[in-house]
Amino acid sequence: MALHENNRVFCEKTELFSDSFYGTITKIYEHSALVKVEPDQLSKKETDKIDSFGDLVVIRFKELQLVDAAGKPMDEPEDEEPLEAAE
């Protein structure tokens, strides 16, 4: 998946959270992303799980959907430059 830092994303219910939420990617890992959950997206019970991390959660790429400012799904962004094979 071609997600990047500062992309707005939507996450359906996961094993950790019973509510879906919107957030912004703050860091990309190999198979997941660190997402800053938007304020008031999760119930108090759910936010207790992430308060110690400043509303940051690690979510697998397959659980994230790229969305625009209005929350509508977007196509994945194209990589700026195609990767070339190493010589």
N, C-alpha and C positions, 0 to 999 in steps of 0.2 A: 504494500500500500504506500502511496506517495504522499503521506501527510508530513507537514512541516511545523516547526515552532510557530506559535501565534495563530494557528488555524483554529477556528471555532468548530467544535464537534458536539455531537449528540450521542449519548450512551443509553441504550435500553437497560432494562433491569439486568443486574449481574448477580453472581453468587454473593457478593458483599453487600450490594444495595438492592432493596426491593422496589425502589422508585427509579424512573429514568431521570436524566439530568443533562443540562448543557454545561460546557466548560471550554477552556482554552488550553491548547497544548503548550506546555512550558519547556519540555525536554523530550527528545526522542531517544528511545532505546532500540535494541535489535528487534524485538517482537512486541513492544508495548510503548506507551507514552505516558509521561507525567502530565496529568490534567488538573488545572485549577478549576474547581467547581464554582459556577456562578452563584452569587448570594441567593439565599432562599430557594434553592432548587431541591434540597432534600429536607425531609422531616427532621425534627430535633433528635429523634432516636438515631437516625442515620448519621447526622453530623457529629454526634458524640464519637463515632468511630474514627473520624478524620480530624477532629479539632487539634490534636497534638501535631498534625502535619500542616497546619495552616490551610485547610481546605484543599490539599493536594492529594490526588490518588493516582495510582498506577493502574492503567487499563490496557488490556490486550488490544492490538489493532483491530482484530476481527469483531470487537464489541463497539467500535467507534464508527460514526457516520459523519463525514464532513458536511457542515451546514453553513448557510449564509447568515447575515445579521438577523433576518426575520425567522430563522429556524428551519428554512426549507432545505431539503437535501440538495447537495451539489455534486457534480462529477468530481472525481479525484483530480487534483492539479497535475498538470504535465510537468515532468522534470525539465528544468531550464535547458540543460545540455545533456545530450545522450551520452551514456558511459561508453568508453572505448576499452577494448581489450588491452591488457598490459603486454608489452613486448618482451 
